[in-house]
Amino acid sequence: MQALHIHAGPKALAHIREHGLKPEHVGVIPGAAGGPKGLILGPLDRFIFGDWLAQSQQPVDLVGASIGAWRMATACLTDTVAAFERLERDYIHQHYEPLPGKKRVTAEQVSEAFGQSLQAFYGGRIDQVLNHPRHRLHIVTSRGRHVLHREHPVATPLGYAGAYISNALNRKALGRWLERVVFSAQGAALPFDAQDFRTRTVALTEANFMPALQASCSIPFALQAVHDIPGAPAGAYWDGGITDYHLHLNWTTPPGTPAQSPERALVLYPHFQKNVVPGWLDKALKWRHKASHFLDHTIVLAPNPDWVKTLPNGKLPDRQDFMTYDRDLAGRVKVWSAAAQASQQLADEFSQWLYRPELTRIQSL
């Protein structure tokens, strides 16, 4: 059974028909939020960043939210393959024990432990991320507005309830409660048109890298918000996936790209599913899961849903597994490790397809 499905927007498909797919054609690589689902992309990340993309020289914008931000920041480290291997290992083995007398771990406890893990992972290497010779990192976060400006035991749940209702009526209405704040390295311009949603940009620096990355991964109620990030507007910052779950963004041609040039013309998107869902609150709103013209230049590499059924428990790793396995760390590690190992087939098939691309394998988005 084929593990990999290749989906392409209409302009991406036309590009491949005319020029093929070469590493120098890639201008943007997004990294979606989705927690443990991102484990399935480890082998693809190692192949794309450690091998294939290294055969080209053009600048590439890396845009990530939540675990996608963690993945994209990891791609900027000099020992890329080893760094991705460590990311996979660390993520699989994370474990939180409830404090004495408590039935569940607290958001404060998880946030503290996660901050320590980020420090252990990137400590002493932030300069590599910020000053990569080719990769320009963009970390997406969600900043609370009005009642969500500060985390509060009563106001925050009420604020998110209001955000959910507003978003269901109109995605732009979510901007009354939360705004997209993107932390960008090297003064890089956003590789997308941000007029779709209320957006701010902030320079990514040594001083704010850790809090920005932690904020991008801070799922409401599971972790604490990160407050008052240096160099950014004051307030509470949460998971970037709330505003941009799968980064369904209006991708633009990088500045300076010659007209009609195939270089940097495509968005290559290793993803854990075909659909690119706009925001976290849109997960249940199926009518927002369809492709739009925003994705015309996008190529999505996603697992075949039938292949996913062959994985342990017949699904991708997900956050529910923390509760399913509870304190059975060994059981969860075994299941997640098996899924990560099986996903090597995704990278192998992509590598083979690049060597002999078959247009018949490309499906529409």
C-alpha positions in Angstrom: 0.0 0.0 0.0 1.3 3.5 -0.9 1.7 5.5 2.3 2.2 8.9 0.7 -0.5 11.0 -1.1 0.7 14.1 -3.1 -1.8 16.9 -3.4 -1.3 20.0 -5.4 -3.1 23.3 -6.1 -3.8 24.1 -9.8 -0.8 26.4 -10.2 1.5 24.0 -8.4 0.4 21.2 -10.7 0.9 23.4 -13.8 4.4 24.2 -12.4 5.3 20.6 -12.0 4.1 19.7 -15.5 6.3 22.4 -17.0 9.4 22.4 -14.7 9.1 19.3 -12.5 9.8 19.6 -8.8 13.3 20.6 -7.8 14.5 21.9 -4.4 15.2 25.4 -5.8 11.5 25.7 -6.7 10.6 25.9 -3.0 10.1 29.3 -1.4 8.0 28.4 1.7 7.6 25.4 4.0 4.8 25.6 6.6 4.6 23.6 9.8 1.1 22.9 11.1 -0.2 22.8 14.7 -1.5 19.4 15.7 0.5 18.1 18.6 1.6 14.4 18.4 0.3 14.1 14.9 3.5 16.0 13.9 5.5 12.9 14.8 4.4 11.3 11.6 6.4 13.9 9.7 9.8 13.2 11.3 11.3 11.2 8.4 10.0 13.6 5.8 11.6 16.5 7.7 14.9 14.7 7.9 14.9 14.0 4.2 13.7 17.4 3.0 15.9 19.5 5.2 18.8 17.2 5.7 19.2 16.0 2.1 16.9 17.3 -0.7 16.6 21.0 0.1 20.3 21.1 0.9 21.0 20.6 -2.8 19.8 24.2 -3.5 20.8 27.7 -2.4 17.7 29.9 -2.4 16.3 31.5 0.8 13.3 29.6 2.2 10.7 31.0 4.6 9.7 28.5 7.4 6.4 29.3 9.0 5.2 27.3 12.0 2.6 27.2 14.7 2.7 25.0 17.8 4.6 21.8 17.1 5.1 23.1 13.6 7.0 26.1 15.0 9.2 23.6 17.0 9.8 21.6 13.9 10.7 24.7 11.7 13.0 26.1 14.4 14.7 22.7 14.5 15.2 22.8 10.8 17.4 25.9 11.4 19.9 24.1 13.6 23.2 23.2 11.9 23.0 19.4 12.8 19.6 19.2 11.2 19.1 15.5 11.0 20.4 14.8 14.5 18.2 17.6 15.8 15.1 16.2 14.3 15.9 12.8 15.7 16.2 14.3 19.2 13.0 16.2 18.7 11.2 13.0 17.9 12.8 11.2 20.8 12.1 14.0 23.3 8.5 14.4 22.2 7.7 10.7 22.4 9.2 10.4 25.9 7.6 13.4 27.5 5.7 12.5 30.6 4.0 14.5 33.4 3.2 13.0 36.8 0.4 14.7 38.9 1.6 16.4 42.0 1.0 14.6 45.3 -2.7 14.8 46.1 -3.7 15.8 42.6 -5.5 13.6 40.0 -4.2 15.5 37.0 -1.2 17.5 36.1 -1.7 21.3 36.2 -1.2 23.8 33.4 1.5 25.5 35.5 3.3 22.2 35.9 3.3 21.4 32.2 4.4 24.9 31.2 7.3 24.8 33.6 8.4 21.4 32.4 8.0 22.4 28.7 10.0 25.6 29.2 12.8 23.5 30.7 12.8 21.1 27.8 13.0 24.0 25.3 15.9 25.4 27.2 17.7 22.1 27.1 17.0 21.7 23.4 17.9 25.2 22.1 20.1 26.5 24.9 23.4 27.8 23.5 22.1 27.3 19.9 19.5 30.1 19.4 22.0 32.1 17.2 22.0 29.1 14.8 18.2 29.5 14.5 18.1 33.2 14.1 21.1 33.5 11.7 20.6 30.5 9.4 22.2 31.4 6.1 19.1 30.3 4.1 16.1 29.7 6.4 14.0 32.6 7.7 11.9 31.5 10.6 8.4 32.8 11.4 6.8 31.7 14.7 3.0 32.2 14.8 1.3 33.0 18.1 -2.2 34.0 19.2 -2.4 37.1 21.4 -5.4 37.7 23.6 -7.4 40.9 23.3 -9.9 42.6 25.7 -11.1 40.0 28.2 -8.4 37.6 26.9 -5.6 40.2 27.4 -4.6 38.5 30.7 -5.1 34.9 31.7 -7.8 34.6 34.4 -9.6 31.5 35.9 -13.0 33.0 35.1 -12.5 35.5 32.3 -10.4 33.2 30.1 -13.0 30.4 29.7 -15.7 33.1 29.1 -13.4 34.8 26.5 -12.8 31.6 24.6 -16.5 30.8 24.7 -17.1 34.2 23.0 -14.3 33.5 20.6 -15.8 30.2 19.6 -19.2 31.7 18.9 -17.8 34.7 17.0 -15.6 32.4 14.9 -18.5 30.1 14.0 -20.3 33.2 12.6 -17.4 34.7 10.8 -13.7 33.8 11.0 -12.7 37.5 10.9 -14.8 38.0 14.0 -12.4 35.9 15.9 -10.0 38.9 15.6 -12.1 40.7 18.2 -10.8 38.2 20.8 -7.4 37.1 19.4 -4.9 38.4 17.0 -2.1 36.7 15.0 1.3 37.8 16.1 4.2 36.5 14.0 7.8 36.6 15.3 10.1 36.8 12.3 13.9 36.3 12.2 16.4 38.4 10.2 13.9 41.1 9.5 12.2 38.9 6.9 8.9 40.0 5.4 5.9 37.7 5.9 5.6 35.3 3.0 1.9 35.7 3.0 -0.7 38.4 2.6 -1.9 39.0 6.2 -5.0 41.0 5.3 -7.2 37.8 5.9 -7.0 38.3 9.7 -5.9 40.8 12.3 -2.0 40.5 12.3 1.0 42.0 14.0 4.7 41.3 13.2 7.6 41.3 15.7 11.3 40.8 15.3 12.4 37.4 16.5 15.5 37.9 18.8 17.7 36.2 21.3 15.6 37.8 24.1 12.2 36.6 22.9 12.9 33.4 21.0 12.2 31.0 24.0 9.0 32.8 25.2 7.7 33.1 21.6 8.3 29.5 20.8 6.7 28.4 24.1 3.7 30.7 23.5 3.2 29.2 20.1 2.9 25.7 21.7 0.8 26.8 24.7 -2.6 25.1 24.2 -5.2 27.0 26.3 -6.0 25.3 29.6 -3.4 22.6 29.0 -0.6 25.1 29.4 -0.4 28.6 30.8 -0.3 31.6 28.5 3.0 33.4 28.1 2.7 37.0 29.2 4.5 40.1 28.0 7.0 38.7 25.5 10.1 41.0 25.2 9.8 43.3 22.2 6.1 42.4 21.6 2.9 44.1 22.6 1.9 43.4 26.3 -0.6 40.7 26.9 -1.2 36.9 27.0 0.1 34.8 24.2 -1.2 31.3 23.4 -0.9 28.6 20.8 -0.5 29.8 17.3 -2.8 27.1 16.1 -5.8 28.9 17.6 -5.7 31.5 14.9 -3.8 29.4 12.3 -4.2 25.7 13.0 -2.9 24.5 9.6 -1.7 27.8 8.2 -4.3 28.2 5.5 -2.6 31.4 4.4 -2.6 33.6 1.3 1.0 32.7 0.3 2.8 35.2 -1.8 5.8 35.1 -4.2 8.9 36.1 -2.2 10.1 39.7 -2.9 12.8 39.8 -5.6 11.7 36.7 -7.4 11.9 37.4 -11.2 8.6 37.2 -13.1 7.9 33.8 -14.5 10.9 32.3 -12.7 10.3 28.8 -11.4 12.6 29.4 -8.4 10.9 29.9 -5.0 7.6 29.6 -6.7 6.1 26.8 -4.6 4.9 26.1 -1.1 6.0 22.6 0.0 3.8 21.4 2.8 4.5 18.2 4.7 1.2 17.7 6.5 -0.5 14.9 8.5 -3.7 15.2 6.4 -5.0 16.5 3.1 -7.2 19.3 4.5 -5.6 22.6 5.5 -8.0 23.8 8.3 -7.7 27.6 8.9 -8.0 27.8 12.7 -8.2 25.5 15.7 -11.8 26.6 16.4 -12.7 25.5 12.8 -12.0 21.8 13.4 -15.7 21.1 13.7 -16.7 23.5 10.9 -16.3 21.2 7.9 -17.3 23.8 5.4 -14.0 25.6 6.2 -11.9 22.6 5.4 -12.0 23.0 1.6 -9.1 24.3 -0.4 -9.1 27.9 -1.6 -7.1 30.0 -4.0 -4.7 30.6 -1.1 -3.3 27.1 -1.8 -3.0 27.4 -5.6 0.8 27.2 -5.4 0.9 24.6 -2.6 2.0 21.0 -2.7 0.8 19.0 0.3 2.5 15.7 1.2 0.1 13.8 3.4 -0.3 10.2 4.6 -2.8 8.0 2.7 -5.9 7.6 5.1 -6.0 3.9 4.4 -2.3 3.6 5.3 -3.0 5.5 8.6 -5.5 2.7 9.5 -2.5 0.3 9.5 -0.7 2.2 12.3 -1.1 1.2 16.0 -4.7 1.9 17.1 -5.6 2.6 13.5 -4.8 6.3 13.7 -2.1 8.9 14.0 -0.7 9.7 17.5 -2.8 12.4 19.1 -3.3 14.3 22.4 -6.0 11.8 23.5 -3.2 9.2 23.9 -2.0 11.1 27.0 -5.3 10.2 28.6 -5.7 6.8 27.0 -2.3 5.6 28.3 -2.4 7.9 31.4 0.5 6.7 33.5 1.4 3.8 31.1 4.4 5.7 29.7 5.9 2.5 28.2 2.7 1.7 26.4 2.4 5.2 24.8 6.1 5.3 23.9 5.8 1.9 22.2 2.8 3.0 20.1 4.2 6.4 19.2 7.6 5.0 18.3 6.0 2.4 16.0 4.0 5.1 14.2 7.1 7.3 13.8 9.2 4.3 12.5 6.4 3.3 10.0 6.3 6.9 8.7 9.8 6.3 7.1 7.8 5.0 4.2 6.4 8.5 3.6 10.0 9.9 3.1 11.1 6.9 1.0 8.1 7.3 -1.4 8.7 11.0 -1.7 12.3 10.4 -2.5 11.4 7.8 -5.1 8.8 10.1 -6.7 11.3 12.9 -7.0 13.6 10.6 -8.9 10.9 9.5 -11.2 7.9 11.9 -10.9 4.6 10.5 -12.0 2.0 13.1 -12.6 -0.8 10.5 -12.2 0.1 10.3 -8.5 -0.7 14.0 -7.9 -4.2 14.6 -6.6 -6.1 17.9 -6.3 -6.3 19.7 -2.9 
